[in-house]
Amino acid sequence: MAEQTRNGATSRGLMALEEALQRLLAQAEPVAEVEEVPTASAAGRVLARDLVAALDVPGFDNSQVDGYAVRCDDVARALAAGQALPVAQRIPAGHFGAHLAPGTVARIFTGAPLPDGADAVVMQEEVALAPAPETGADQGAALGWVRFGAVPRPGQCVRRRGEDVRAASVVLPAGTRLSAAHLGLAASIGCATLPVFRRLRVALAATGDELVQPGECPPQQLPPGAIYNSNRYFLEPLLQRLGCAVTVLGRIPDDRQATQAALAEAARTHDVIVTTGGVSVGEEDHIKPVVQAMGALDLWQIAMKPGKPFAHGWIDRERLGARGRCHLIGLPGNPVSSFVTFVLLARALLLRLAGAAVAPTLPAALPLTAHFEVTRPDKRREFLRVRRNAAGGLDLFPNQNSSVLTSMAWADGLVDKPAGGTIAHGDTVRYLPLWALLD
């Protein structure tokens, strides 16, 4: 194994992706402020306290289906004698029935409480209506007669009390990032509001005199050397999908004083500043000395492709008359590098800062078949832009250059290819679906 240096990089100057993830998360102190929000508005927020149930769900034994509540022994005796059973009562959802008398059944509907004495429910499709018997005891009070084709098992089609949730149990632990299913679960135990951490405040900045915002001038009038700022337009929605409150800063020119003023102002009122480009040793890259003068900044070379350069540090707000730290995440300037580095590294740090429970690992990969080949190995771990095809395999975007944003718009996932590896057509590869990396 390559020797580790003081900065955590290998002797070759590159840091493993997992090492970078662990270092980032170890430096993340989540926001502390908690607010109560309506459950219906809490999607994507992070739960600040354990959610404990105050009741059983369901609160009573009830029917899973429309059908007939029965005593299994009664059905067995009726079948053996070739007889029908009388329907003694009708129990709709929201109403409790009477005790089920021996030798009778109850018409019951989905969600209705199981009557005392019943031990199973038979679906209505498995029951046949029958005429009243011509002889026997007076059954004038019966609501009808039914025949059964088989003896049910005890508990059949019955939802037991507390089957879903037990009173006093932790339904959702603190740190849960709330999904639609989580909100439904919270509502099922009567929660009209939920305690969540406040939204992470993120400032998004792009540096470089060459950047032009779409709409500032038509393509035919772009100044020589100028490019449209595309990074802002995918980073802003990515941040919003994580639940962040995003402020887009104006373009920061390649000037040290302007850079310092912009970052200091953003640090006063934000938890994180995300930058693209401008973090290197070039004479026109001013973020590094500015942040180091106001706090600290580490420049990492990650053993991954695309996205090798990555920066993380913070600005000490005590120097600005505020409290705490404002983290800084420096992403590469190339759009694909910026996108991939965000979803594999920055995303985890942002979620941890927002209070979410985050493991220092990538999402679980799926084993899928490559319908392409990569014959040239690379010294870095590669994340290839791919898309699932109709045959169930993966196709490779033909141009894997880190500046080709078309590849990300086309892809639905990344193949995690180990350093030094190649891929033959038909090989099983590690596929990371983009949906698992974007939310």
C-alpha positions as CSV (number, residue, x, y, z in Angstrom):
1,M,0.0,0.0,0.0
2,A,1.2,3.5,-0.8
3,E,2.6,5.4,2.2
4,Q,0.3,8.1,3.7
5,T,1.6,11.6,3.9
6,R,0.6,14.3,6.5
7,N,-2.2,15.5,4.3
8,G,-3.7,12.0,3.9
9,A,-2.6,11.8,0.3
10,T,-0.7,8.7,-1.0
11,S,3.0,8.8,-1.8
12,R,1.8,9.3,-5.4
13,G,0.1,12.5,-4.4
14,L,-3.5,11.2,-4.8
15,M,-6.1,10.6,-2.0
16,A,-8.5,7.7,-2.1
17,L,-12.2,8.7,-2.5
18,E,-13.2,6.9,0.7
19,E,-10.4,8.6,2.6
20,A,-11.7,12.0,1.4
21,L,-15.3,11.1,2.4
22,Q,-14.2,10.1,5.9
23,R,-12.1,13.3,6.3
24,L,-15.0,15.5,5.1
25,L,-17.6,13.9,7.4
26,A,-15.3,14.0,10.4
27,Q,-15.1,17.8,10.1
28,A,-18.8,18.3,9.7
29,E,-20.7,19.8,12.7
30,P,-24.4,19.8,11.9
31,V,-26.6,22.8,12.4
32,A,-28.2,23.0,15.8
33,E,-31.3,25.1,15.2
34,V,-34.6,23.2,15.2
35,E,-38.0,24.3,14.0
36,E,-41.5,22.7,13.9
37,V,-42.9,22.4,10.4
38,P,-46.2,21.0,9.2
39,T,-45.9,17.3,8.3
40,A,-47.3,18.0,4.9
41,S,-44.4,20.4,4.2
42,A,-41.5,18.4,5.7
43,A,-40.4,16.4,2.6
44,G,-36.7,16.4,2.3
45,R,-36.1,17.9,5.7
46,V,-34.0,16.2,8.4
47,L,-35.7,15.0,11.6
48,A,-34.1,16.6,14.6
49,R,-35.4,14.3,17.3
50,D,-36.5,10.6,17.5
51,L,-40.1,10.2,16.5
52,V,-41.8,8.1,19.2
53,A,-45.3,6.5,18.7
54,A,-47.9,7.3,21.3
55,L,-50.3,4.6,20.0
56,D,-50.4,1.2,18.3
57,V,-51.0,1.2,14.6
58,P,-53.4,-0.2,13.8
59,G,-55.2,0.4,17.0
60,F,-57.3,-2.7,16.8
61,D,-57.5,-6.0,14.9
62,N,-59.2,-5.2,11.5
63,S,-60.0,-6.8,8.2
64,Q,-57.5,-6.6,5.3
65,V,-60.3,-7.2,2.7
66,D,-63.9,-7.0,2.0
67,G,-65.4,-10.3,3.0
68,Y,-66.8,-12.2,6.0
69,A,-65.5,-12.4,9.6
70,V,-65.8,-16.0,10.8
71,R,-64.9,-18.6,13.4
72,C,-62.7,-21.1,11.7
73,D,-64.3,-24.0,13.6
74,D,-67.8,-22.9,12.5
75,V,-66.7,-23.0,8.9
76,A,-65.1,-26.4,9.3
77,R,-68.3,-27.8,10.7
78,A,-70.5,-26.2,8.1
79,L,-68.3,-27.6,5.3
80,A,-68.4,-31.0,6.8
81,A,-72.2,-30.9,7.0
82,G,-72.7,-29.2,3.6
83,Q,-74.5,-26.3,5.2
84,A,-74.5,-22.5,4.8
85,L,-73.9,-20.1,7.6
86,P,-76.1,-17.1,8.4
87,V,-74.8,-13.5,8.2
88,A,-75.7,-12.0,11.6
89,Q,-74.3,-8.5,11.2
90,R,-72.7,-6.0,8.9
91,I,-69.6,-4.1,9.9
92,P,-68.4,-1.1,7.8
93,A,-65.0,0.7,8.4
94,G,-65.2,3.0,11.3
95,H,-67.8,1.0,13.3
96,F,-67.4,-1.7,15.9
97,G,-69.6,-4.8,15.6
98,A,-71.2,-6.9,18.2
99,H,-69.7,-10.1,19.6
100,L,-69.8,-12.8,16.9
101,A,-72.3,-15.5,18.0
102,P,-71.2,-19.1,17.4
103,G,-72.6,-20.5,14.2
104,T,-72.8,-17.1,12.5
105,V,-70.6,-14.8,10.3
106,A,-70.4,-11.1,9.9
107,R,-70.2,-9.2,6.6
108,I,-67.1,-7.0,7.0
109,F,-65.3,-4.4,5.0
110,T,-61.7,-3.4,4.6
111,G,-60.3,-1.6,7.7
112,A,-63.4,-2.5,9.8
113,P,-62.6,-3.8,13.4
114,L,-62.7,-7.5,13.7
115,P,-65.6,-8.5,16.0
116,D,-65.0,-10.3,19.3
117,G,-65.2,-14.0,18.7
118,A,-64.0,-14.0,15.1
119,D,-60.6,-15.4,14.3
120,A,-60.3,-15.0,10.5
121,V,-61.7,-13.2,7.5
122,V,-62.6,-14.8,4.2
123,M,-62.5,-12.7,1.0
124,Q,-65.9,-12.1,-0.6
125,E,-64.6,-13.7,-3.9
126,E,-64.1,-17.0,-2.0
127,V,-67.7,-17.0,-0.6
128,A,-70.9,-18.0,-2.4
129,L,-74.3,-16.6,-1.5
130,A,-76.8,-19.3,-0.5
131,P,-80.6,-19.4,-0.1
132,A,-82.0,-19.7,3.5
133,P,-82.5,-23.3,4.6
134,E,-86.0,-24.6,4.4
135,T,-85.9,-26.3,7.8
136,G,-84.2,-25.7,11.1
137,A,-84.1,-23.0,13.8
138,D,-85.7,-19.6,13.2
139,Q,-83.2,-17.5,11.2
140,G,-85.5,-14.6,10.4
141,A,-83.0,-12.1,11.7
142,A,-80.2,-13.3,9.3
143,L,-79.0,-10.8,6.7
144,G,-78.3,-13.6,4.3
145,W,-76.7,-17.0,4.0
146,V,-73.2,-17.9,2.6
147,R,-71.3,-21.0,1.7
148,F,-67.5,-21.5,2.0
149,G,-65.3,-23.6,-0.2
150,A,-62.4,-24.1,2.2
151,V,-61.6,-23.7,5.9
152,P,-59.6,-20.5,6.6
153,R,-56.6,-20.5,8.8
154,P,-56.7,-18.5,12.1
155,G,-55.6,-14.9,11.4
156,Q,-56.2,-15.1,7.7
157,C,-56.8,-11.6,6.2
158,V,-56.5,-10.0,9.6
159,R,-54.3,-7.0,10.4
160,R,-53.4,-7.3,14.1
161,R,-53.2,-4.4,16.5
162,G,-49.7,-2.9,16.6
163,E,-48.7,-4.9,13.6
164,D,-47.3,-1.8,11.9
165,V,-46.3,0.4,14.9
166,R,-46.1,-0.4,18.6
167,A,-46.8,2.4,21.1
168,A,-43.6,3.8,22.7
169,S,-41.4,2.5,19.9
170,V,-39.1,4.8,17.9
171,V,-40.8,5.1,14.5
172,L,-38.1,7.3,12.9
173,P,-34.7,8.1,14.4
174,A,-33.2,11.6,14.5
175,G,-31.1,12.2,11.4
176,T,-33.7,10.7,9.1
177,R,-34.1,12.6,5.8
178,L,-37.8,12.6,5.4
179,S,-39.3,11.0,2.3
180,A,-42.9,10.8,1.2
181,A,-43.2,7.4,2.9
182,H,-41.8,8.8,6.2
183,L,-44.4,11.6,6.2
184,G,-47.2,9.1,5.7
185,L,-45.8,7.1,8.6
186,A,-45.6,10.2,10.8
187,A,-49.2,11.0,9.9
188,S,-50.3,7.5,10.8
189,I,-49.3,8.1,14.4
190,G,-51.0,11.5,14.5
191,C,-48.1,13.9,14.0
192,A,-49.4,17.2,12.5
193,T,-46.0,18.8,12.8
194,L,-42.4,17.5,12.9
195,P,-39.2,18.8,14.6
196,V,-36.6,19.3,11.8
197,F,-33.3,21.1,11.6
198,R,-33.4,24.4,9.9
199,R,-32.4,24.4,6.2
200,L,-28.7,24.6,5.4
201,R,-27.8,28.0,4.0
202,V,-25.6,27.6,1.0
203,A,-24.0,30.3,-1.2
204,L,-23.1,29.3,-4.7
205,A,-20.3,31.2,-6.4
206,A,-18.4,30.9,-9.7
207,T,-15.1,32.6,-10.3
208,G,-13.5,33.7,-13.6
209,D,-13.6,36.7,-15.9
210,E,-14.4,34.3,-18.8
211,L,-17.9,33.4,-17.4
212,V,-21.0,34.9,-19.0
213,Q,-24.5,34.2,-17.7
214,P,-27.0,32.9,-20.2
215,G,-29.1,35.8,-21.4
216,E,-26.3,38.4,-21.0
217,C,-25.5,38.2,-24.7
218,P,-26.5,36.0,-27.6
219,P,-24.0,33.2,-28.7
220,Q,-23.0,35.2,-31.7
221,Q,-21.8,38.1,-29.5
222,L,-19.8,36.1,-26.9
223,P,-16.5,37.9,-26.3
224,P,-13.3,36.0,-27.3
225,G,-12.5,33.4,-24.7
226,A,-15.8,33.7,-22.9
227,I,-18.1,30.8,-22.0
228,Y,-21.5,30.5,-20.6
229,N,-21.7,29.5,-16.9
230,S,-23.4,26.1,-17.0
231,N,-22.2,24.9,-13.6
232,R,-24.6,27.2,-11.7
233,Y,-27.6,25.7,-13.6
234,F,-27.0,22.2,-12.4
235,L,-25.5,22.9,-9.0
236,E,-28.4,25.1,-7.9
237,P,-31.1,22.4,-8.4
238,L,-28.8,19.8,-7.0
239,L,-28.4,21.8,-3.8
240,Q,-32.2,22.5,-3.7
241,R,-32.9,18.7,-4.0
242,L,-30.8,18.3,-0.8
243,G,-33.1,20.7,0.9
244,C,-30.6,23.6,1.0
245,A,-31.6,27.3,0.9
246,V,-29.5,28.5,-1.9
247,T,-28.2,32.0,-2.7
248,V,-26.5,32.5,-6.0
249,L,-23.7,35.1,-5.8
250,G,-22.8,37.4,-8.6
251,R,-19.8,36.4,-10.6
252,I,-16.6,36.9,-8.7
253,P,-13.9,38.5,-10.9
254,D,-10.3,37.3,-10.9
255,D,-9.3,39.9,-8.3
256,R,-8.1,39.2,-4.8
257,Q,-9.8,42.1,-3.1
258,A,-13.1,41.4,-4.9
259,T,-12.8,37.7,-4.0
260,Q,-12.1,38.4,-0.3
261,A,-15.0,40.9,-0.1
262,A,-17.5,38.5,-1.7
263,L,-16.5,35.5,0.4
264,A,-16.5,37.4,3.6
265,E,-20.0,38.8,3.0
266,A,-21.3,35.3,2.0
267,A,-19.6,33.7,5.1
268,R,-21.5,36.0,7.5
269,T,-24.9,34.7,6.6
270,H,-24.3,31.2,5.2
271,D,-23.2,27.8,6.5
272,V,-21.4,26.7,3.3
273,I,-19.9,28.4,0.2
274,V,-19.7,26.2,-2.9
275,T,-17.3,27.5,-5.6
276,T,-16.4,26.1,-9.0
277,G,-13.0,26.8,-10.5
278,G,-10.5,29.2,-9.1
279,V,-8.8,26.9,-6.6
280,S,-5.3,26.2,-7.8
281,V,-1.9,27.7,-7.8
282,G,-2.4,29.9,-10.8
283,E,-1.8,33.7,-10.4
284,E,-5.4,34.4,-11.2
285,D,-6.8,31.9,-8.7
286,H,-7.4,33.9,-5.5
287,I,-9.7,31.7,-3.5
288,K,-6.9,29.7,-1.9
289,P,-5.0,32.6,-0.3
290,V,-8.2,34.5,0.6
291,V,-9.7,31.5,2.5
292,Q,-6.4,30.6,4.1
293,A,-6.1,34.2,5.4
294,M,-9.6,34.0,6.9
295,G,-9.6,30.4,8.1
296,A,-8.1,27.2,6.5
297,L,-8.2,25.4,3.2
298,D,-7.0,22.0,2.1
299,L,-6.4,21.3,-1.6
300,W,-6.8,17.6,-2.3
301,Q,-6.0,15.6,-5.4
302,I,-8.5,12.7,-5.4
303,A,-7.6,9.5,-7.1
304,M,-10.7,9.6,-9.3
305,K,-11.6,10.6,-12.9
306,P,-13.3,12.9,-13.6
307,G,-12.9,15.3,-10.7
308,K,-9.4,15.0,-9.3
309,P,-9.0,18.5,-7.8
310,F,-11.1,19.2,-4.7
311,A,-10.9,21.8,-2.0
312,H,-12.4,21.9,1.5
313,G,-11.9,24.5,4.2
314,W,-13.7,27.1,6.3
315,I,-13.9,30.7,7.0
316,D,-13.7,31.7,10.7
317,R,-16.7,33.9,11.3
318,E,-15.3,35.2,14.6
319,R,-13.1,37.4,12.4
320,L,-16.2,38.8,10.7
321,G,-18.1,39.6,13.8
322,A,-20.2,36.4,13.7
323,R,-20.0,33.0,15.3
324,G,-18.9,29.6,14.2
325,R,-17.5,28.5,10.8
326,C,-18.6,28.7,7.2
327,H,-17.5,25.7,5.3
328,L,-16.1,26.1,1.8
329,I,-16.3,23.4,-0.9
330,G,-14.2,24.0,-4.0
331,L,-15.3,22.0,-7.0
332,P,-13.4,21.7,-10.3
333,G,-14.3,24.1,-13.1
334,N,-15.0,21.5,-15.8
335,P,-18.7,20.8,-15.7
336,V,-18.6,17.0,-15.6
337,S,-15.9,17.0,-13.0
338,S,-17.9,19.5,-11.0
339,F,-21.1,17.4,-11.3
340,V,-19.4,14.0,-10.4
341,T,-17.4,15.5,-7.5
342,F,-20.5,17.1,-6.1
343,V,-22.6,13.9,-6.1
344,L,-19.7,11.7,-4.8
345,L,-18.1,14.0,-2.3
346,A,-19.9,17.3,-1.6
347,R,-23.3,15.8,-1.3
348,A,-22.3,13.7,1.7
349,L,-20.8,16.7,3.5
350,L,-23.8,18.9,2.9
351,L,-26.2,16.2,4.2
352,R,-24.1,15.7,7.3
353,L,-24.0,19.5,7.9
354,A,-27.8,19.5,7.5
355,G,-28.1,17.0,10.3
356,A,-28.7,13.8,8.3
357,A,-27.2,10.5,9.3
358,V,-24.6,9.8,6.5
359,A,-22.2,6.9,6.2
360,P,-18.8,7.6,4.8
361,T,-19.4,5.3,1.9
362,L,-20.8,5.5,-1.6
363,P,-24.4,4.2,-2.2
364,A,-24.6,0.5,-2.9
365,A,-23.7,-0.4,-6.5
366,L,-25.7,-2.7,-8.7
367,P,-24.0,-5.5,-10.6
368,L,-24.9,-5.0,-14.3
369,T,-23.5,-6.2,-17.6
370,A,-21.3,-4.0,-19.7
371,H,-22.4,-3.8,-23.4
372,F,-19.2,-1.9,-24.2
373,E,-15.5,-2.3,-23.7
374,V,-12.7,-0.1,-22.2
375,T,-9.4,-1.4,-23.2
376,R,-7.1,1.3,-21.9
377,P,-6.5,1.3,-18.1
378,D,-6.1,4.5,-16.2
379,K,-4.1,5.0,-13.0
380,R,-7.1,6.6,-11.4
381,R,-10.5,5.2,-10.4
382,E,-12.9,6.1,-13.2
383,F,-16.6,6.9,-13.1
384,L,-17.9,6.3,-16.5
385,R,-21.1,7.8,-17.8
386,V,-23.4,5.0,-18.9
387,R,-27.1,4.3,-19.6
388,R,-29.2,1.2,-19.2
389,N,-30.4,-0.3,-22.5
390,A,-33.5,-2.3,-23.5
391,A,-31.5,-5.5,-23.2
392,G,-30.8,-4.9,-19.5
393,G,-27.1,-4.0,-20.0
394,L,-25.2,-0.8,-20.0
395,D,-24.1,1.4,-22.9
396,L,-21.2,3.8,-22.7
397,F,-21.3,7.4,-23.8
398,P,-18.7,7.6,-26.5
399,N,-17.0,10.8,-25.3
400,Q,-15.9,10.6,-21.6
401,N,-14.1,14.0,-21.6
402,S,-14.7,15.9,-18.4
403,S,-15.9,19.0,-20.3
404,V,-18.7,17.1,-22.2
405,L,-21.8,17.9,-20.2
406,T,-23.9,16.1,-22.9
407,S,-22.6,12.9,-21.3
408,M,-24.3,13.7,-17.9
409,A,-27.6,14.8,-19.6
410,W,-27.6,11.4,-21.5
411,A,-26.5,9.1,-18.7
412,D,-28.6,7.5,-16.0
413,G,-25.7,6.2,-13.9
414,L,-22.0,5.8,-13.4
415,V,-19.8,2.7,-13.7
416,D,-17.3,2.6,-10.9
417,K,-14.1,1.2,-12.7
418,P,-11.1,0.4,-10.4
419,A,-7.8,2.1,-11.1
420,G,-5.8,0.1,-13.6
421,G,-8.8,-1.9,-14.7
422,T,-10.2,-2.6,-18.1
423,I,-13.7,-3.7,-19.2
424,A,-14.6,-6.3,-21.7
425,H,-18.0,-6.7,-23.4
426,G,-20.1,-8.9,-21.1
427,D,-18.2,-8.1,-17.9
428,T,-20.2,-7.5,-14.7
429,V,-19.5,-3.9,-13.5
430,R,-20.5,-1.8,-10.6
431,Y,-23.3,0.5,-11.6
432,L,-24.3,3.6,-9.5
433,P,-27.7,4.9,-10.5
434,L,-27.9,8.6,-10.6
435,W,-31.2,8.7,-8.7
436,A,-29.3,7.3,-5.7
437,L,-26.7,10.1,-6.0
438,L,-29.0,13.0,-6.5
439,D,-31.4,12.9,-3.5
